[in-house]
Amino acid sequence: MFSVHLLAYYFSKLKEDPTKKVDRFLYSMRLNDDQLRDVSARLLQEMQDVLSSQSSAAESIKMLPTHVCSTPDGSENGDFLALDMGGSRFKVLRVKVRQQVGKKGGVEMEEKTYSIPKELLNGKGSELFDHVSKSLKDFADTNNIDLEKKHPLGFTFSFPCHQNTLNQGVLLNWTKNYRARGVQGKDVTRALMESIQRTGGMDVELLALVNDTVGTMMTCAFDDPYCEVGLIIGTGTNACYMEELRHINLVEGDEGRMCVNTEWGAFGDDGALKDYITDFDRDIDAASATPGKQIFEKLISGLYLGELVRLVVLKMAKQGLLFEGHAPDALRTKGKITTAHVASMEQYKDGLRNTRAILEDLGLAPSDDDCVAVQHVGTVVSFRSSNLVAAGLAAILTRVRQNRKLKTLRITVGVDGTVYRTHTQYAKRLHKVVRRLVPDCHVRFVLSESGSSKGAAMVTAVAQRLASQRRQVDEALSSLKLTQEHLGYVKSRMRAGLEAGLKSQGPSPVKMLPAYVYRTPDGTEHGNYLALDLGGTNFRVLLVKIRSGLSRSVRLYNKIYAIPLEVMQGTGEELFDHIVQCISDFLDYMGMKNTRLPLGFTFSFPCYQKAIDTGTLVSWTKGFKATGCQGNDVVDMLREAIKRRNEFDLDIVAIVNDTVGTMMSCAYEDPQCEIGLIAGTGSNVCYMEELSNVEKLHVPQNGKEGRNGGKVEEECTEAQAKDVIGREAGEEEEEEEEQSGPNVRMCINTEWGGLGEDGCLDDIITPYDSAVDRDSLNQGRQRFEKMTSGLYLGEIVRQVLLDLTRRGLLFRGHVTEALKTPGIFHTKYLSQIESDRLALLQVRSILQQLGLESTINDSIVVKEVCGAVSRRAAQMCGAGMAAVVDKIRENRGLDHLDVTVGVDGTLYKLHPHFSMVLQDTVRALAPQCQVTFTLSEEGSGKGAALITAVARGGPARS
């Protein structure tokens, strides 16, 4: 006792500044920025560890998925009931949400607060929920709410729950002095609904169970779309935020975001904060109802701040540092100093007077210095609380910014809780420290006006809106989803089109054009060849050097030239003059203008051929519309353009379709390649057909002079085809073939893009396809191609997005000029958007480039639309391919066919899923065929040179 008085005397003599005395006594509570960053880093690491684990049961913080995947967007509408349960009282509310055209919707609320008797907090869980249910019935009766009509209900339940769905939650443990029996480990929504049924007279549908923190975020998000973090600093403390779904291992799916309830009050339960825990904190924990639990909360929340101040003041008094060593019984009594007292001590003008009054109520006679010191104790304790909350928020904000790969983050934090609301200095301190810890985050704090109660109704309203939108989006996309029955129908229609095209002398939707290519390369081809490749907005000129024998190889030298739109849609003379100008430039570049090279011309448009070196254009596709070409021989037009230029001469040996060129290019490496597929700007297939089946060739026509001399029939016969092969292979081989009766084949360019021109696909053509067709250059033509090729898929997507937006299901119903612009949504965006590696934030970035401001849910729907359109295209190509391979198999009388398809085209090469869906469809629809798909490495230009070499039957001039 003597030592205490001596110590008190010593300090009184020193006349030390009372605030410095407190600072020295509580130095371990005064955390600097480096310590706060360390706390933040520890929390951030623990958040990441828990999210990536398969269970949160053994963790300190829980990181609980809430199944809240969207914040309000202002289009919510309806009447909702809400319950808010989390303290010694609970609220029942009626919330009317009204959508207002052109501006943010409005919210009207009626509410009533009901007390919970203490015996129910510690009694049977069923009795607790019966009390809540009866209160709900009382509220409905008081407010004349007709509960015989079904009402959606939202339930704010401020205790840690594990949720598998939005409207279900298993209580992990009680907090805040609740100890009701028989509830922990049970579904609280089921318990509530059973009580409602026992009460009777109410028809409600519980749509959402939310934590109070989530409710706070949703309340603020209704008025601020940037609000994606919720924070509670009251009796307890907690935070939630919108996490990327792909990071939450406990939930299936990886598209979009989900609100995660951190339950950060338990941070430190595993010892992570032991070097920041003081003796006072240990005393608080030991005396609590949950020793060793909720450590972070015990450093921060209003349930404990007042008691911390009391313990500090008591110890200082016992050591003679306050009140001349006097510590009355009231000061020694738990709960005598509350968090409300601490807040009043720190009021700007009246703080010291309030401090004196509080101390006098405890039976003390404080000096002025005592009042200053006790006030400063409250400041240090509450300052530590706000600093730790700032460190926790810094961890969350850093995670959100890193998730979204942003240099700076703009975000709003919705806040509720008595400490934040009533403590005059707390909010200001918190904001200042947060901005200091995360300077790359522009943070706005919004106080929740209606608390978490309104939030439950908002979650319910959002859930109802999303469910309605989901039904309407699914309905819109259902027309683009093909069943096996649909695919079988496409296969049968394609098979019928192939057969009809082989027989028809007149127009046929599937044209089945003879290519006059009778065999694929055998490896003996050699020489130097020039190749042209025209099939889209770019045009290639190539020099192809083919070597045979031991040094067998193909080397290519090429340049790419653009075809301007005005040339594509100008006159035919202008188009071919432009092509010849490009050839001239290339020959200058290669130094070969004086060499007369054999030329293969890849011309990727439907042509009627009478020989391998003639080609009459049937129709333009892919956006070309040059006049004076249809019905004319494009080889003649090329020759005339060369003569007009009068700078060089070429030996035009063959005109080929790009599909045929692709097949020949791949067949050079794989002798089983007898099919070519183009899946790019356009869509087409060629294959080796039995010549005897090409009935359109069997009617002799008037002869005419061929390009390379000699007489050729306008329509080739099987005997003439045999003669061609015989001249190439030699008389001895020809005799062997005649004796064995070989099947002579010819490559047929199907031009399958025309399928459907006769209406045979009308059953699966959607209004979106019809809109694309109406706006196209060749209305009513190429219907199959317009559903499967890269030139049109982006436009189909745009039509779907336009429809969904007009129906208010996308972009908040705002139809921009960009969205109304044809052609703005290029097919390359489908490949980018559907990439598995592309986060939704990047999808939003693509949409922003197109002038489309989107939410994360908009991005999800856009990705779904792209997937539905591209999947249908791949499936239809697969169904068509199944028809082709089955026809080849049946032609040859085989039970099983092994065949290779050579493929080219940006859609097949670049789209992340197109090739796999196509191949899966072929396997399903043609199970008796083993089909291998091989990418054409050099494209159709190499194929044109190989066809030229095969047609020449010998070496070209070097």
KASUL-V103176 format. One record per pair of residues at least 12 apart in sequence whose C-alpha atoms are under 7 Angstrom apart, sorted by the first residue. I is the first residue (numbers start at 0). J is the second residue. D is the distance in whole Angstrom. If there is no record, write none. Layout:
I | J | D
I | J | D
This chain:
3 | 318 | 6
3 | 319 | 6
4 | 319 | 7
6 | 319 | 6
7 | 319 | 5
7 | 320 | 6
7 | 323 | 6
17 | 368 | 6
17 | 371 | 6
17 | 372 | 5
18 | 371 | 7
18 | 372 | 6
18 | 375 | 6
21 | 372 | 6
21 | 375 | 7
21 | 376 | 6
27 | 277 | 7
28 | 383 | 6
29 | 379 | 7
29 | 383 | 7
30 | 383 | 7
35 | 387 | 7
35 | 390 | 5
36 | 390 | 7
38 | 390 | 6
39 | 390 | 5
39 | 391 | 6
39 | 393 | 6
39 | 394 | 5
40 | 394 | 7
42 | 391 | 7
42 | 394 | 6
43 | 394 | 5
46 | 62 | 7
49 | 62 | 7
50 | 62 | 7
50 | 246 | 6
50 | 247 | 5
50 | 248 | 6
51 | 246 | 7
51 | 247 | 6
51 | 248 | 5
52 | 248 | 6
53 | 248 | 6
53 | 249 | 6
54 | 249 | 7
59 | 265 | 5
59 | 266 | 6
59 | 267 | 7
59 | 268 | 5
59 | 269 | 6
60 | 261 | 6
60 | 262 | 6
60 | 263 | 5
60 | 265 | 5
60 | 266 | 5
61 | 261 | 6
61 | 262 | 6
62 | 259 | 6
62 | 260 | 5
62 | 261 | 4
62 | 262 | 7
63 | 161 | 6
63 | 259 | 5
63 | 260 | 5
63 | 261 | 6
64 | 162 | 7
64 | 257 | 7
64 | 258 | 6
64 | 259 | 5
64 | 260 | 6
65 | 162 | 6
65 | 165 | 6
65 | 258 | 6
65 | 259 | 6
65 | 260 | 7
66 | 164 | 6
66 | 165 | 5
66 | 257 | 6
66 | 258 | 7
67 | 165 | 7
67 | 257 | 6
67 | 258 | 5
68 | 256 | 6
68 | 257 | 4
68 | 258 | 6
70 | 217 | 6
70 | 220 | 6
71 | 217 | 7
71 | 220 | 6
71 | 221 | 5
71 | 461 | 6
72 | 221 | 7
73 | 98 | 7
73 | 103 | 5
73 | 104 | 6
73 | 221 | 7
74 | 98 | 5
74 | 104 | 7
75 | 96 | 7
75 | 97 | 7
75 | 98 | 6
75 | 460 | 6
75 | 461 | 6
75 | 464 | 6
76 | 96 | 5
76 | 97 | 5
76 | 98 | 5
76 | 460 | 7
77 | 95 | 6
77 | 96 | 5
77 | 97 | 6
78 | 94 | 6
78 | 95 | 5
78 | 96 | 6
79 | 93 | 6
79 | 94 | 5
79 | 95 | 6
79 | 150 | 6
79 | 151 | 5
79 | 152 | 6
79 | 456 | 6
80 | 92 | 6
80 | 93 | 5
80 | 94 | 6
80 | 150 | 7
80 | 151 | 6
80 | 152 | 5
80 | 153 | 6
80 | 456 | 7
81 | 93 | 6
81 | 152 | 6
81 | 153 | 5
81 | 154 | 6
81 | 452 | 7
81 | 455 | 6
81 | 456 | 6
82 | 153 | 6
82 | 154 | 5
82 | 155 | 6
82 | 452 | 7
83 | 154 | 6
83 | 155 | 5
83 | 156 | 6
83 | 452 | 5
84 | 155 | 6
84 | 156 | 5
84 | 157 | 6
85 | 156 | 6
85 | 157 | 5
86 | 175 | 7
87 | 114 | 6
87 | 115 | 6
88 | 112 | 7
88 | 113 | 6
88 | 114 | 4
88 | 115 | 5
89 | 112 | 6
89 | 113 | 5
89 | 114 | 6
90 | 110 | 7
90 | 111 | 6
90 | 112 | 4
90 | 113 | 6
91 | 110 | 6
91 | 111 | 6
91 | 112 | 7
91 | 135 | 6
91 | 138 | 7
92 | 108 | 7
92 | 109 | 6
92 | 110 | 4
92 | 111 | 7
93 | 108 | 6
93 | 109 | 5
93 | 110 | 6
94 | 106 | 7
94 | 107 | 6
94 | 108 | 5
94 | 109 | 7
94 | 456 | 6
95 | 107 | 5
95 | 108 | 6
119 | 179 | 7
120 | 177 | 5
120 | 178 | 6
120 | 179 | 5
121 | 177 | 6
121 | 178 | 5
121 | 179 | 5
121 | 180 | 7
122 | 179 | 5
122 | 180 | 6
123 | 179 | 5
123 | 180 | 5
123 | 181 | 7
124 | 179 | 5
124 | 180 | 5
124 | 181 | 6
124 | 182 | 6
128 | 190 | 7
128 | 191 | 6
128 | 194 | 6
129 | 194 | 5
132 | 194 | 6
132 | 195 | 5
132 | 198 | 7
133 | 198 | 6
146 | 200 | 7
146 | 201 | 5
146 | 202 | 5
147 | 200 | 7
147 | 201 | 6
147 | 202 | 5
148 | 202 | 6
149 | 202 | 5
149 | 203 | 5
149 | 204 | 7
150 | 202 | 7
150 | 203 | 5
150 | 204 | 6
151 | 203 | 6
151 | 204 | 5
151 | 205 | 6
151 | 206 | 6
152 | 203 | 6
152 | 204 | 6
152 | 205 | 5
152 | 206 | 6
152 | 459 | 7
153 | 205 | 6
153 | 206 | 6
153 | 207 | 5
153 | 208 | 6
153 | 455 | 5
153 | 456 | 5
153 | 459 | 5
154 | 207 | 6
154 | 208 | 5
154 | 209 | 6
154 | 455 | 6
155 | 208 | 6
155 | 209 | 5
155 | 210 | 6
155 | 211 | 6
155 | 214 | 7
155 | 452 | 7
155 | 455 | 5
156 | 208 | 7
156 | 209 | 6
156 | 210 | 5
156 | 211 | 6
157 | 210 | 5
157 | 211 | 5
158 | 173 | 6
158 | 174 | 7
158 | 210 | 7
159 | 171 | 6
159 | 172 | 6
159 | 262 | 7
165 | 207 | 5
165 | 208 | 6
166 | 205 | 6
166 | 206 | 5
166 | 207 | 4
166 | 208 | 5
167 | 186 | 7
167 | 188 | 6
167 | 208 | 6
168 | 186 | 5
168 | 187 | 6
168 | 188 | 7
169 | 184 | 6
169 | 185 | 5
169 | 186 | 4
169 | 187 | 6
170 | 182 | 7
170 | 183 | 5
170 | 184 | 5
170 | 185 | 6
170 | 186 | 7
170 | 187 | 7
171 | 183 | 6
171 | 184 | 6
206 | 459 | 6
207 | 458 | 7
207 | 459 | 5
209 | 455 | 6
211 | 451 | 5
212 | 229 | 5
212 | 230 | 6
212 | 231 | 6
212 | 237 | 7
212 | 238 | 6
212 | 239 | 6
212 | 451 | 7
213 | 229 | 6
213 | 239 | 6
214 | 451 | 4
214 | 452 | 7
214 | 454 | 4
214 | 455 | 5
215 | 229 | 6
215 | 413 | 6
215 | 414 | 7
215 | 415 | 7
215 | 447 | 6
215 | 450 | 6
215 | 451 | 4
215 | 454 | 6
216 | 228 | 6
216 | 229 | 4
216 | 413 | 5
217 | 454 | 5
217 | 457 | 6
217 | 458 | 7
218 | 447 | 7
218 | 451 | 7
218 | 453 | 6
218 | 454 | 4
218 | 457 | 7
219 | 413 | 5
219 | 445 | 7
219 | 447 | 6
225 | 410 | 5
225 | 411 | 5
226 | 410 | 6
226 | 411 | 4
226 | 412 | 6
226 | 413 | 6
227 | 240 | 6
227 | 241 | 6
227 | 410 | 7
227 | 411 | 6
227 | 412 | 7
228 | 240 | 4
228 | 241 | 7
228 | 411 | 7
228 | 412 | 5
228 | 413 | 6
229 | 412 | 6
229 | 413 | 5
229 | 414 | 6
230 | 412 | 7
230 | 413 | 6
230 | 414 | 5
230 | 415 | 6
231 | 414 | 6
231 | 415 | 5
231 | 416 | 5
232 | 300 | 6
232 | 415 | 6
232 | 416 | 5
232 | 417 | 7
232 | 418 | 6
232 | 419 | 6
233 | 300 | 6
233 | 301 | 5
233 | 416 | 4
233 | 417 | 5
233 | 418 | 5
233 | 419 | 7
234 | 300 | 6
234 | 301 | 4
234 | 302 | 5
235 | 296 | 6
235 | 300 | 5
235 | 301 | 6
235 | 302 | 7
236 | 264 | 6
236 | 296 | 6
236 | 300 | 6
237 | 261 | 7
237 | 262 | 5
237 | 263 | 6
237 | 264 | 6
238 | 260 | 6
238 | 261 | 6
238 | 262 | 7
238 | 263 | 7
239 | 258 | 7
239 | 259 | 5
239 | 260 | 4
239 | 261 | 6
240 | 258 | 5
240 | 259 | 6
241 | 256 | 6
241 | 257 | 5
241 | 258 | 4
241 | 259 | 6
242 | 256 | 5
242 | 257 | 5
242 | 258 | 6
242 | 259 | 6
243 | 255 | 6
243 | 256 | 4
243 | 257 | 6
244 | 256 | 5
244 | 257 | 6
254 | 859 | 7
255 | 839 | 7
255 | 855 | 6
255 | 856 | 7
255 | 859 | 7
264 | 293 | 5
264 | 294 | 7
264 | 295 | 5
264 | 296 | 4
265 | 292 | 6
265 | 293 | 4
265 | 294 | 6
265 | 295 | 6
265 | 296 | 7
266 | 293 | 7
266 | 294 | 6
266 | 295 | 5
267 | 294 | 6
267 | 295 | 6
268 | 291 | 6
268 | 292 | 6
268 | 293 | 6
268 | 294 | 6
279 | 307 | 7
279 | 310 | 7
280 | 298 | 7
298 | 384 | 6
299 | 384 | 4
301 | 338 | 6
301 | 418 | 6
304 | 338 | 5
304 | 380 | 7
304 | 381 | 7
305 | 336 | 5
305 | 337 | 4
305 | 338 | 4
305 | 341 | 6
306 | 333 | 7
306 | 334 | 6
306 | 336 | 6
306 | 337 | 6
308 | 376 | 6
308 | 377 | 6
308 | 380 | 7
309 | 330 | 7
309 | 336 | 6
312 | 373 | 7
313 | 326 | 7
313 | 330 | 6
313 | 331 | 7
321 | 369 | 6
322 | 365 | 6
322 | 369 | 6
327 | 362 | 7
329 | 361 | 5
330 | 361 | 6
341 | 377 | 6
342 | 421 | 7
342 | 422 | 5
342 | 423 | 7
344 | 374 | 6
345 | 374 | 7
345 | 378 | 7
346 | 423 | 6
351 | 370 | 6
351 | 371 | 7
351 | 374 | 7
354 | 370 | 6
354 | 374 | 6
355 | 370 | 6
385 | 425 | 6
385 | 428 | 7
385 | 429 | 5
386 | 429 | 6
386 | 432 | 7
389 | 429 | 6
389 | 432 | 6
389 | 433 | 5
393 | 433 | 6
393 | 436 | 6
393 | 437 | 6
403 | 840 | 7
406 | 439 | 7
407 | 439 | 5
407 | 440 | 5
408 | 439 | 7
408 | 440 | 5
408 | 441 | 6
409 | 440 | 6
409 | 441 | 5
409 | 442 | 6
410 | 441 | 6
410 | 442 | 5
410 | 443 | 6
411 | 442 | 6
411 | 443 | 5
411 | 444 | 6
412 | 443 | 6
412 | 444 | 5
412 | 445 | 6
413 | 444 | 6
413 | 445 | 5
413 | 446 | 6
413 | 447 | 6
414 | 444 | 7
414 | 445 | 6
414 | 446 | 5
414 | 447 | 6
415 | 446 | 6
415 | 447 | 6
415 | 450 | 6
468 | 808 | 6
476 | 867 | 7
478 | 765 | 6
479 | 867 | 6
479 | 868 | 7
479 | 871 | 6
480 | 867 | 7
480 | 871 | 6
481 | 871 | 7
486 | 875 | 7
486 | 878 | 6
489 | 875 | 7
489 | 878 | 6
489 | 879 | 7
490 | 878 | 5
490 | 879 | 5
490 | 881 | 7
490 | 882 | 5
491 | 882 | 7
492 | 759 | 7
493 | 754 | 7
493 | 879 | 6
493 | 882 | 6
494 | 882 | 5
496 | 509 | 5
496 | 754 | 7
497 | 509 | 6
497 | 511 | 7
501 | 692 | 7
501 | 693 | 5
501 | 694 | 6
501 | 695 | 6
502 | 693 | 7
502 | 694 | 5
502 | 695 | 5
503 | 695 | 6
504 | 695 | 6
508 | 753 | 5
508 | 754 | 5
508 | 755 | 7
508 | 756 | 6
508 | 757 | 7
509 | 749 | 6
509 | 750 | 6
509 | 751 | 5
509 | 753 | 5
509 | 754 | 5
510 | 749 | 6
510 | 750 | 6
511 | 747 | 6
511 | 748 | 5
511 | 749 | 4
511 | 750 | 6
512 | 607 | 6
512 | 747 | 6
512 | 748 | 5
512 | 749 | 6
513 | 608 | 7
513 | 746 | 6
513 | 747 | 5
513 | 748 | 6
514 | 608 | 7
514 | 611 | 7
514 | 655 | 7
514 | 746 | 6
514 | 747 | 6
514 | 748 | 6
515 | 610 | 6
515 | 611 | 5
515 | 745 | 6
515 | 746 | 7
516 | 745 | 6
516 | 746 | 5
517 | 744 | 6
517 | 745 | 5
517 | 746 | 6
519 | 663 | 6
519 | 666 | 6
520 | 663 | 7
520 | 666 | 6
520 | 667 | 5
520 | 945 | 7
520 | 949 | 7
521 | 667 | 7
522 | 547 | 6
522 | 667 | 7
523 | 547 | 5
524 | 545 | 7
524 | 547 | 6
524 | 948 | 6
524 | 949 | 7
524 | 953 | 7
524 | 954 | 7
525 | 545 | 5
525 | 546 | 5
525 | 547 | 6
525 | 954 | 5
526 | 544 | 6
526 | 545 | 5
526 | 546 | 7
526 | 954 | 5
526 | 955 | 5
526 | 956 | 7
526 | 957 | 6
527 | 543 | 6
527 | 544 | 5
527 | 545 | 6
527 | 955 | 6
527 | 956 | 7
527 | 957 | 6
528 | 542 | 6
528 | 543 | 5
528 | 544 | 6
528 | 596 | 6
528 | 597 | 5
528 | 598 | 6
528 | 944 | 6
529 | 541 | 6
529 | 542 | 5
529 | 543 | 6
529 | 596 | 6
529 | 597 | 6
529 | 598 | 5
529 | 599 | 6
529 | 944 | 7
530 | 542 | 6
530 | 598 | 6
530 | 599 | 5
530 | 600 | 6
530 | 940 | 6
530 | 943 | 6
530 | 944 | 6
531 | 599 | 6
531 | 600 | 5
531 | 601 | 6
531 | 940 | 6
532 | 600 | 6
532 | 601 | 5
532 | 602 | 6
532 | 939 | 7
532 | 940 | 6
533 | 601 | 6
533 | 602 | 5
533 | 603 | 6
534 | 602 | 6
534 | 603 | 5
535 | 621 | 7
536 | 561 | 6
536 | 562 | 5
537 | 559 | 7
537 | 560 | 6
537 | 561 | 5
537 | 562 | 6
538 | 559 | 6
538 | 560 | 5
538 | 561 | 6
538 | 562 | 7
539 | 557 | 7
539 | 558 | 6
539 | 559 | 5
539 | 560 | 6
540 | 557 | 6
540 | 558 | 6
540 | 559 | 7
540 | 582 | 6
540 | 585 | 7
541 | 555 | 7
541 | 556 | 5
541 | 557 | 4
541 | 558 | 7
541 | 940 | 7
542 | 555 | 6
542 | 556 | 5
542 | 557 | 6
543 | 555 | 5
543 | 556 | 7
543 | 941 | 7
543 | 944 | 7
558 | 585 | 7
560 | 581 | 7
567 | 623 | 5
567 | 624 | 6
567 | 625 | 6
568 | 623 | 6
568 | 624 | 4
568 | 625 | 4
569 | 625 | 5
569 | 626 | 6
570 | 625 | 5
570 | 626 | 5
570 | 627 | 6
571 | 625 | 5
571 | 626 | 5
571 | 627 | 5
571 | 628 | 6
575 | 636 | 7
575 | 637 | 6
575 | 640 | 6
576 | 640 | 5
579 | 640 | 6
579 | 641 | 6
592 | 647 | 6
593 | 647 | 7
595 | 648 | 6
595 | 649 | 5
595 | 650 | 7
596 | 649 | 6
596 | 650 | 6
596 | 956 | 7
597 | 649 | 6
597 | 650 | 5
597 | 651 | 6
597 | 652 | 6
597 | 955 | 7
598 | 649 | 7
598 | 650 | 6
598 | 651 | 5
598 | 652 | 6
598 | 653 | 7
598 | 947 | 7
599 | 651 | 6
599 | 652 | 6
599 | 653 | 5
599 | 654 | 6
599 | 943 | 5
599 | 944 | 5
599 | 947 | 6
600 | 653 | 6
600 | 654 | 5
600 | 655 | 6
600 | 943 | 6
601 | 654 | 6
601 | 655 | 5
601 | 656 | 5
601 | 657 | 5
601 | 660 | 7
601 | 939 | 7
601 | 940 | 7
601 | 943 | 6
602 | 654 | 7
602 | 655 | 6
602 | 656 | 5
602 | 657 | 6
603 | 656 | 5
603 | 657 | 5
604 | 619 | 6
604 | 620 | 7
604 | 656 | 7
605 | 617 | 5
605 | 618 | 6
605 | 750 | 7
609 | 713 | 5
609 | 714 | 6
611 | 653 | 5
611 | 654 | 6
612 | 651 | 7
612 | 652 | 6
612 | 653 | 4
612 | 654 | 5
612 | 706 | 6
613 | 632 | 6
613 | 634 | 6
613 | 654 | 7
614 | 632 | 5
614 | 633 | 6
614 | 634 | 6
614 | 654 | 7
615 | 630 | 6
615 | 631 | 5
615 | 632 | 4
615 | 633 | 6
616 | 628 | 7
616 | 629 | 5
616 | 630 | 5
616 | 631 | 6
616 | 632 | 6
616 | 633 | 7
617 | 629 | 6
617 | 630 | 6
621 | 680 | 7
621 | 681 | 6
621 | 790 | 7
622 | 776 | 7
652 | 947 | 6
653 | 947 | 6
655 | 943 | 6
657 | 939 | 5
658 | 675 | 5
658 | 676 | 6
658 | 677 | 6
658 | 683 | 7
658 | 684 | 6
658 | 685 | 6
659 | 675 | 6
659 | 685 | 6
659 | 748 | 7
660 | 939 | 4
660 | 940 | 7
660 | 942 | 4
660 | 943 | 5
661 | 675 | 6
661 | 901 | 6
661 | 902 | 7
661 | 903 | 7
661 | 935 | 6
661 | 938 | 6
661 | 939 | 5
661 | 942 | 6
662 | 674 | 6
662 | 675 | 4
662 | 901 | 5
663 | 942 | 5
663 | 945 | 7
663 | 946 | 7
664 | 935 | 7
664 | 939 | 7
664 | 941 | 6
664 | 942 | 4
665 | 901 | 5
665 | 935 | 6
671 | 898 | 6
671 | 899 | 5
672 | 898 | 6
672 | 899 | 4
672 | 900 | 6
672 | 901 | 6
673 | 686 | 6
673 | 687 | 6
673 | 898 | 7
673 | 899 | 6
673 | 900 | 7
674 | 686 | 4
674 | 687 | 7
674 | 899 | 7
674 | 900 | 5
674 | 901 | 6
675 | 900 | 6
675 | 901 | 5
675 | 902 | 6
676 | 900 | 7
676 | 901 | 6
676 | 902 | 5
676 | 903 | 6
677 | 902 | 6
677 | 903 | 5
677 | 904 | 5
678 | 788 | 6
678 | 903 | 6
678 | 904 | 5
678 | 905 | 7
678 | 906 | 6
678 | 907 | 6
679 | 788 | 6
679 | 789 | 5
679 | 904 | 4
679 | 905 | 5
679 | 906 | 5
679 | 907 | 7
680 | 788 | 6
680 | 789 | 4
680 | 790 | 5
681 | 784 | 7
681 | 788 | 5
681 | 789 | 6
681 | 790 | 6
682 | 752 | 6
682 | 784 | 6
682 | 787 | 7
682 | 788 | 5
683 | 749 | 7
683 | 750 | 6
683 | 751 | 6
683 | 752 | 6
684 | 748 | 6
684 | 749 | 6
684 | 750 | 7
684 | 751 | 7
685 | 746 | 7
685 | 747 | 5
685 | 748 | 4
685 | 749 | 6
686 | 746 | 5
686 | 747 | 6
686 | 748 | 7
687 | 744 | 6
687 | 745 | 5
687 | 746 | 4
687 | 747 | 6
688 | 744 | 5
688 | 745 | 5
688 | 746 | 6
688 | 747 | 6
689 | 742 | 7
689 | 743 | 6
689 | 744 | 4
689 | 745 | 7
690 | 717 | 6
690 | 743 | 6
690 | 744 | 5
690 | 745 | 6
691 | 717 | 7
696 | 714 | 5
696 | 715 | 6
696 | 716 | 6
697 | 716 | 6
698 | 714 | 7
699 | 714 | 6
700 | 712 | 7
700 | 713 | 6
700 | 714 | 6
701 | 713 | 6
721 | 743 | 7
727 | 952 | 6
752 | 781 | 5
752 | 782 | 7
752 | 783 | 5
752 | 784 | 4
753 | 780 | 6
753 | 781 | 4
753 | 782 | 6
753 | 783 | 6
753 | 784 | 7
754 | 781 | 7
754 | 782 | 6
754 | 783 | 5
755 | 782 | 5
755 | 783 | 6
756 | 779 | 6
756 | 780 | 6
756 | 781 | 7
756 | 782 | 6
767 | 795 | 6
767 | 798 | 6
767 | 799 | 6
768 | 786 | 7
768 | 795 | 6
771 | 794 | 7
771 | 795 | 6
786 | 872 | 6
787 | 872 | 4
787 | 873 | 7
787 | 876 | 7
789 | 826 | 6
789 | 906 | 6
790 | 826 | 7
792 | 826 | 6
792 | 868 | 7
792 | 869 | 7
793 | 824 | 5
793 | 825 | 5
793 | 826 | 4
793 | 829 | 7
794 | 821 | 7
794 | 822 | 6
794 | 824 | 6
796 | 864 | 6
796 | 865 | 6
796 | 868 | 7
797 | 818 | 7
797 | 824 | 6
801 | 818 | 6
809 | 857 | 6
810 | 852 | 7
810 | 853 | 6
810 | 857 | 6
817 | 849 | 6
817 | 850 | 6
829 | 865 | 6
830 | 909 | 6
830 | 910 | 4
830 | 911 | 6
832 | 862 | 6
833 | 862 | 6
833 | 866 | 7
833 | 911 | 7
834 | 911 | 6
839 | 855 | 7
839 | 858 | 6
842 | 858 | 6
843 | 858 | 6
869 | 913 | 7
870 | 913 | 7
870 | 916 | 7
873 | 913 | 5
873 | 916 | 6
873 | 917 | 5
874 | 916 | 6
874 | 917 | 5
874 | 920 | 6
876 | 917 | 6
877 | 917 | 5
877 | 918 | 6
877 | 920 | 5
877 | 921 | 5
878 | 920 | 6
878 | 921 | 6
878 | 924 | 7
880 | 921 | 7
881 | 921 | 5
881 | 924 | 6
881 | 925 | 5
884 | 928 | 7
885 | 925 | 6
894 | 927 | 7
895 | 927 | 5
895 | 928 | 6
896 | 927 | 7
896 | 928 | 5
896 | 929 | 6
897 | 928 | 6
897 | 929 | 5
897 | 930 | 6
898 | 929 | 6
898 | 930 | 5
898 | 931 | 6
899 | 930 | 6
899 | 931 | 5
899 | 932 | 6
899 | 933 | 7
900 | 931 | 6
900 | 932 | 5
900 | 933 | 6
901 | 932 | 6
901 | 933 | 5
901 | 934 | 6
901 | 935 | 6
902 | 932 | 7
902 | 933 | 6
902 | 934 | 5
902 | 935 | 6
903 | 934 | 6
903 | 935 | 5
903 | 938 | 6
